[in-house]
Structures are given as C-alpha cells and as structure tokens.
Amino acid sequence: RTKFILCVCGMGRSDRQAPQSNRLFWVWFAIIAVVLVGVVYQPAMTGGFYFDDGRNIVEVTALHWREFSTENLAALWSETKLPARVVANFSFALNHLVWGQDPYYFRLVNVIIHLVAGFGLAWMIDTFVRDLSPGTPAFTRRYLSAFAALVFLLHPLNIQAVSYIVQRMTSLAAMFSILSFSTFVVSFMVQGWRRVFQGVLSLVLALFAIGSKENAYLLPLLFALYAFARSRSLGYHGYCQSMLRTSLGVAVFLVFLGGAAIIGISMGLTEYWLVPFPLRDFSGYERVLTQFRVQLRYLALWLVPLPDWLNLDHDVQVSRS
C-alpha cells in the first residue's frame, strides 16, 4: 500500500518506474476530475434554453442540421447571428444533427469541452514549468498542474460558461487557446520536423479559437510575451531566436487585429463604436472603457466567489470617458 502511494505521488521510485507512475497519476487525475465535474454540473443538465440561447440557436434554422452538406456549411457564414464565430456555430449544428434540439445534449457537450479545457490547462502548466524550470521535481509539476486544473474545473465562476448553452463560444475559445498555447510552448522543447509540426498545430488551434470567439485574437500577443520572457534565460544565440519569435508574434497579432477590423467594417459593426448597440445603453467605445471595471470584478470573483455575487446579470457602472 505504501509503495503504491509513493508511486502515485512520484516519489521513492527508480527512473525506470517514472513513466509508469506518471501515467498512473494522470489516469487517476482524469477519473477524479470527470467524477467531480459530473457531480457538480449534474443539477444543470435538466435546464432548457434561456436568454440568448433563443436568438443564437433555437431561432436560427441554419443551425438545425438534418444532414451534412456544403449548403449547410455555407449557411453558417451567411444565415447565423454571429457568422464570425463559425467554429462555435458548427458545433451547435453538429449537436442538432446528432441529438436534435435537446438542451440536455447541448449541455453535455459543454461539459465535455470544459473537461478538455481543464485537462489542457494541466498539460499547459506542466509543459510551461518543464520549459522554464527544468530542475523542478516531477511530482511538484504534477501536483501543481493537477491542483490548478481542478480549481479551474470546479470554480463557480465557470458555471455560466458551461451551463449557459450559448456560452459554449467562450468555452471553445478557452479550450482551443489553451491547447494552442501548450503546443506553442512544446515547439521550444523539440527540434526538426517536430518543431515545425507543433508550430503549425499551434497556429491551426489558434484559428479554431478565433473562430469560436474573438477573445482569442490576443493569442499571438501571448505567444510573443512568452517568447520574450523565455529569452531572458538564454544565451545570445537563443536570445536572438526568441526575439525573432517575439517580433513574429507581434506581427501576427497586428495582422489578426487588422483582419478583425476589416471583418468588423464589412459587417457594419463599426457604426456602433460611438452610438449605442441595439438593446444596449452603451457604445463600443464605452464598452472598451468599462472593461477595466469588469476585469477587476472578475478578479474579485475568482478570489472570493460568494454565492450572492455569482449573478447572470451584473450591475456594472458604464465608463463614459
């Protein structure tokens, strides 16, 4: 019994036993995470469609697939409320194709996406520590990664992103962003064709994230910041390589930002920069100004998730200037 516990903890083992204990640890972590998330979100599974679920899913016939066809694929760009979020819309359409308009299965997929994001977060942290602090003991990396992932999976602040069906857009963007960043970090740790493969995979996952929600446009900037932070521990040659990656990341970020601006202009979204959005009492400019207040509120909710604060509708004072 003691030997088994030490094996799972990653201590008291030989190098030959290390891969086995590592696999065993993550198998147990996955089982525990699935059980806990299933128990936590089980009460939400019986709910229906609410608020924006109606106008973004229920009332959008282009998402009510009965067959897979090129015409249905084309309709995702032309006949949906948010055509720029084509990856999220595609997932809604597949949901309807397989299970129909049953909210239970829409939420079930949301829970699965949340789990994948949590597992990806554990992998990202473990990879991050291995790259920046290779001397950290394996069991420390594992427990740090697992603890952070469980906090993410079970934190009350994520209830809305999981149980509110249309917020799959946010969950998908988070999941693909985490996986994209993880593969980007891995690209620093391998050589040759593996580095090229990880870089291409990271780019593809980043595009999927952007196609889920516009939050992911920040990914190239995060890549650049990571490359810059990593360069501080390298020699001159490594520093030059990392600075080149930083410059490329900033350039890609600016290209993505320009692309978003072009898409926004073509869709007529810029007209709401100085005038209020439909059904809203604030403009795009005021929305940007108010984001700092919102981020402080979210930070407070992460640190102290009191039940009375976890509302769907928050009364945040709009910044006018």
N, C-alpha and C positions, 0 to 999 in steps of 0.2 A: 504493500500500500504506500509506504514512504517512497519507494523507488518510483512508483507511478506518479506521485505528486511532484517529485523533483523533476521527472521527465517532462511533465506538462509545463512546469514553471521555467524550464530551460536551464536548470542548474544541476550540478552534480552529474554531468553526462560527458561522454567522450565525443570527439569530433565526428566519429562515425555515427553516433546516435543523434547528432544535432539536427540533420534534416528530418528525421522521423519525429522528434519531439516538436519541431517547428510545425510540421503538418498536423500533428495531433492537437497542438494548441489552437490552430486556426479552424480545425474541424469543430472543436468544442465551442469556440467563439461563435461560429456560424450557427450552430444549433441553439445556443443560448440566445443569440440575437433574434433569430426567427421566432422562437417561442415568446420572448418578451414583447417584441413588436406585435405579434399576433394577438397576444392578450390585451395589450394597451389599445390597439385600434379596433378590436372586435366590436365594441359598442357603436362605433361609427358606421359599421357595414350595412346597417338596416336603413340608413337615411336615403332620401331621394335626391332630386336635383334642386338646387337653390340658387337664387340671385343670378349671377352672370352665367351659370350653367345653362340657363334657358336660351339666352340670345347668342351664346357662343357654341352650343352643342345641340340642344333639343330642337331649336327652331331652324337650324342650318341643315337643310336637306342634302347639301353637298357632302356632309359627313356621315350620312345614313347609307353606307355602302351595303349592297347586297351581292356584289361581285367585284372582283379586282379587274380594272380595265384602265386603258390610257385616258379615256374620257373622265373617269372618276379622279384620276391623278391630276389631270389638268384643272378640274373644278376646285381643287384645294387652293390654287392660286387665284382663281377668278371669282369664286362664289362663297367665300368664307368671310367672317367678320375681321379676322386678323391674318391675312394671307402671308405676311412676312414670317409668321410662326408655323411654317409648313410642316416641320417635323412633329410638333405637338398635334397639329390638325391631322396628320397622317396616323398618329397613334390613336386618336379618337375614332377615326374612320375604321381602322382595323378592329378596334374594340367593338364597334357596331357590327362589323362584318362577321365576327366570331360569335358574339353573345347577344346581339341586338341592343335595344335601348334599355338595358337593365342596369340601374345605378350601382347595384352590388358589384358587378364585374368591372365597372369603371373604377370603383374604389379599390378593388382587389389589385388591379394593375398599378394604381397609385402606390399602394403599399409595397408592391414588388420593386417599383422604381426607387422608393425610399430606401429599401433594404440594399439594393445595388449601390446607391449613393453612399450608404454607410460603410459597406464593405470597401468601396473605392476609397473612401476617406482613410480607413485604416491602412490600406495599401499605400496611399499617398504619404501619410505621415511616416510610415516605416521606411519608405524609399527616401524621403526627404532627410531623415536622420542618418540613414546609411551613407548618403552622399555627402552631407555637410559635417557629419561627426562619425566617421568610420570606426572610431575607437569605442563607441557606446556598446555595452554588452547586449547580446541578442535578446535576453529576457526583458531588459529595460525597454528596448524598442517595441517589443511585442505588447507589453502591458500598457505602455504609453499610447500606442496606436489603438489598441482594443478599448481602453478607457475612453479616449476621445470619440471613437466611433459610437460607443454605447450612449454617451452623453448626447451626441447628435441624433441618434435614432430614437431616443426616448424623451428628448426635451419637449416640453409642452408647446414651445413656440412653433414647432413644426406641425402641429395638429392641423392648422388651416391648409398648409401646402399639401397635406396628404388626404384629408377627409373632404375638403372642398374640391370637387372634381375638376373644375376648370383650372385650378392652380397646379394641375399636372404640368402646365407650361413652365412654372417655376421649378418644380422638382426635376423635370427633364433637363432643364438648363443647368441646374446644380450638378446632376449626375454626370452629364457629358463634360462639364467644366472640370470636375474633379478627376475624371478619367483622362481627360486631355492633359491636364497639368501633371498628372502622375507619369504618363508616358513621356512627357517633355523632360521631366527630371531623369527618367531612366535613360534617355538619349545621351545624357552626360556620362553615364556609367558604362556604356558599351562602345564598341568600335566597329568600323567597317560597315557592312550592309545592315547590321543590326541597328546601328545608329540612324541610318537613313530610314529604315523601316519604322523605328519608334518616332522619328520626326514626322514622317508622313502620316502615321496613325494619329499622332497628336493633332495635326492640322485637320484631319477628317473629323475627329471627335469635336474639335473646336467649332467647325462648321455646323455640326449637328446641334451643338449647344446654342449657337447663334440662331439656328432655325427653330429653336424651341422658345427662346425669349431673348430680348435684346440686352439683358444683363450681361450676357456672355461676350459682348463687344470689348469688355475690359480684359479678356484673357491675354491677348498679345502684350498688353502693358504689364501684366503679372509675370509673363514669361521674361520680359526684359528686366524687370526688377529682380527676379530670381537669378538670372544670369549675371547681373551686376553684383548682387550680394555674394554669389559664389566666387566671383573673380578676385575678391579680397584675400582669399586663402591660397591663391595660385601664384606661380612664378610669372615671369614676364611673358613667356610664350602663351601660357594658359590665360593670363590676363588679357592679352590681345585677342585671343579666340573668344573669350566671354564678352569682351566689349563689342566685338563684331556681332555676336548674337544679340546683345542688348540693342545695338543700333538697328538690326534687322527686325527685332521685336517691336521697337518704337515705330519703324517704318510701316510694318504690317498693321499696327494699331491705327496709324493715321489713314492707311488705305481703307481699313474697315470702317473707320469713322466717316471718311468721305463717302464710302458706299452707303452707309446708313443715311447720311444726309441726302444723297441722291434719291434713295428709295423713299425717304420721307417727303421730299419735294414732289416726286412723281405721284405719290398717293395723296397729296394735298394736306399733309399733316402740319406743314409749317404755318398754315393760316391760323393755327391755334397757339402760336408762340406768344402773341400779345393779346389775344382775345380768349375768353373762357372756353373750355371744352364743352361739348354738348352734355347736358345733365350734370355739369360741374360748375363751381363758383370760382375757379382759378384757371389761369392760363398755363401754357408750357413753361414760360419764364418763371412764374411764381412757383410752379411745381419744383423746378430745379432749386430755387432758393430755399424751399421748405425741406429739402432732402436732409439737410444737416440736423434739423429738429427730429426728423423721423429716425435717422441713424442713432441719435442719442437715445430715443425711446426704445429702439430695438436692442441696443446695448444694455439698457436697464432691464429689459425683459429677459435677455439671456442670463444676466447675473441673478435677478430676483423675479422668477416667473410666477408672481402671485396670481391666483385664480381671478381676482377682480380686475386684473389688468389685461387678461387674455380675451379681449373682445374682438369681434369681427369688424366692428366699426369704431375707429379711434377718433377722438375729437382733438385734432392737431391744429394749432393756430397756423394759418397760412402766412408765410412771409411775403410781404408786398414789395419790398425793396431791399 
